[in-house]
Amino acid sequence: MKKLLIVLGIMLVGGVFTAFTLSARSISIVTVAGPFEDVVAALKQGDVNALSRYLDNTVEINIAGKSNSYSKAQAEIILKDFFSKNPVKSFELIHQGGDNSRFGIGNMSTGNGAFRVSFFLQKKGGTMVLNELRFESK
């Protein structure tokens, strides 16, 4: 009886260890971030430097109905101005989709009002680039 309890105890400890190891592996797979997740994180922080890593050579930016195409350098200036006037309080991603091209739609709360934000990433070469950003007043 004592040997049976020892064997069962060893099997229980082994099972717990195996479950923990598998759980840790699945967590590390889930936390791998890519361009889409990086853009979402940058929008949550209002971080233009993080966004600029993914800006295409030309970017369409629409802010409250005023739309234009900008070079990467101009887009950085436009975004810095937007986020300085509208410090981000929160950003909640509400919809996403796509395969080779990805898009996201979310609600952004700022110190100066609420915006519905849409962004589009497109595969270009071997990387994903951000080629459109829309900030629509709610």
N, C-alpha and C positions, 0 to 999 in steps of 0.2 A: 504494500500500500504506500509506504514511504517513497519507494522508487517511482511509483506511478505519479505521485504528487510532484516529485522533482522533475520528471520528464514533462509533465503538463506545465509546470512553471517555466521551464526552459523554452517550451514551444510558445507560451504566451509572451515572454520577453522577446523572442525572435520575431513573432508576428507584429508586436508593437513597433519594434525597430524597423521592420520591413515597411510597415504602413507609414511611419514617419519619413523614411527615406524616399518613398514614392511620392508622398505629399510634398516634400521639399523640392523634388525635381519638377513636379507640375507647377509649383509656385514660380520657380525660376523661369520656366517657359512662358508663363503668363505675363511676367513683368518685363519681357523684352520689348523695348520701345522702338518705334520706327518713326519715319517722318510725320505721319498722321498724328500719332500720339504726342510728338514733340511740338507740333503746331497747336494742338489743343492745350498743352501745358503752357506754351508761350502766351496764348490768348487769355488763359486764367490769370497770368501774372502781368499782362500788358507789356511783355518783354519783346521789344522791337529787335534787339540783337539776336535773340533766339529765332524769331521769325525770319530775319534777314538771311539766315543760313539756307533757307529753302526758297527764297524769292527767285523767280525766273528772271531772265534778262529784261523782259517787259511784263508788267503786272497791271491788270485792270483793277482799279480800286473805286468803289462806289461808297460814298459817305453821304447819308441822308439825301439820296437822289441825285447827287452830283457825281457823275462817273467820268473817268478818263483813264487812258493807258499811260503808264509811267515807266521810266527806266528803273532799274533796281535801286540806284542811288536816290532818285527822286521819290520812289516808293518808301524808302526808309525815312526820308524827311517828312513825308505826308503822315506816315504811321506814328512817328515820334510826336508830331504836332497833335494828332488825334488823341493819343494816349496821355499826353501832358494835359490836355484840356478835359479828358474823360478818364480819370484814374479808375482802373478796374477794381470793383468790389468783389464780383463773382462772375464766373462763366460756367454755364451748364450746357453740355452737349446733349441735344435732344434727338438728333437724327444723323445717321451716317450711312454711306453706301459706296458702291463702286468696287471695281477690281483693279484694272490697269490704271484707271483714273479714280481718285477718291474725292468725296465731298463730305462736308460736315455742316450742320446747321445747329445753332445754339442760341441761348439767351444770355446776354451780357448785361450785368448791372454795373453802372459806373457812378461816379460822384456827380455826374451831370445828366443822368437819365438812363433809360434802358434802351438796348439795341438788340435787334435780331441780327445775328452774324452768320454769314454763309461764306465758306471758303472751298476752293477747288484745287486739288493737287493732281498733276498730270505726270505720267512717266515720260522722261526725256533722257535719252541715252540710257544709262544704267541707274539713274536716280529719279526721285520724285521731286518735282518743283511746284511751288505755290504760284499759280498764275492768275488767281482772282480772289478778291476779298470784298465782301459787301457788309456795310454797317447800316442797317435801316432802323430809324427811330421807331420806337414802339409807342 
